[in-house]
Amino acid sequence: MSARTFPTTDGADEVTLYCLEKRNEMPALEEEIAEAEEEGVKVVNSVGPKRIIEKKGKAAGVEFVKCVSVFDADGKFAPVYDENVVSEADADCVLVAVGQSIVWGDLLKGSKVELNRNNTAKADGFTYQTAEPDVFVGGDVFTGPGFAITAIAAGKQGAISLHRFVQPGQSLVIGRDRREYTALDKSNVATDGYDRALRQRAGHNAANDKTFRDNRLTFTEEQMKKETERCLGCGAVQIDEYMCVGCGMCVTKCNFDAIHLVKRYDGHGTTYEKLPMKMAGYMAKRTGKIIARSIKDAFTFKKD
């Protein structure tokens, strides 16, 4: 994003925000954008800086080009521009924000770790293991610039992989959730029988509009009741079968009686250490059935 300010006729500063993303792609909450516009900020979407305009050895403005798309088919940051659509913005001062770059130095010297063209490390997208078995990566050095929460998630999953790697006989993939999510097709869902109450909006405190204090009020008691009813009444609960052991502790601790544990079938589990041996028996039994069926099919002749 780029911004410029210049004095208006009443002596105040007018701010224009130039943004690569479209309105619905901006990395900000809709209410934050609305609040900025209420304070006089003008937002110009789908443009990117091309060059700094210079006059008499000084910065005189910024030239922008139209940004056609910000992300590629895989959702990665890869802006595409239309060089034929150009606009300019006057400025007497231009500040350039420089992002971080990856400098490995001698850290990977002598290792088998491979690097991509943008200097990020190549690794397995699930385990975060590189070509050097005992080297795991995550965050910007793996994906490039991204969100902090993505790096935090990579750190957690990488730690699980590291722990398994140093434990004898452990697998980096068995029993782990691959987190492969499919978007819900909202256009093909019947919601007539569900309570579709909207999210509550906080009140506005005009006294803090021109200060650095938060101008949003806290929810009233009535708003809190409506919001909790909306959240606890949706019925959309997903259980992680790899983590829930059915202890029922959540049922006893929930003061809203929103969680119920129901016995649907009898199941006998096993510990992770015994899982490979447990699976081996089923695999052998299944393999035997397949072989027996193959032999039977080989000696079965069709009648003319």
Buried (B, 14 or more C-beta within 10 A) or exposed (E): BBBBEEEEEEEEEBBBBBBBBEEEEBEBEEEEBEBBEEEEBEBBBBBBBBEEBEEEEEBBBBBBBBBEBBEEEEEEEEBEBEEEEEEEBEBEEBEEEEEEEEEEEEEBEEEEBEBEEEEBBEBBEBBBBBEBEEBBBBBBBBBBEBEEEBBEBBBEBBEBBBEBBEEEEBBBEEEBEEEEEEEEEEEEEEEEEEEEEEEBEBEEBEEEEEEEEEBBEEBEEEBEEBBBEBEEEEEEEEEEEEEEEEEEEEEEEEEEEBEEEEEEEEEEEEEEEEBEEEEEEEEEEEEEEEEEEEEEEEEEEEEE
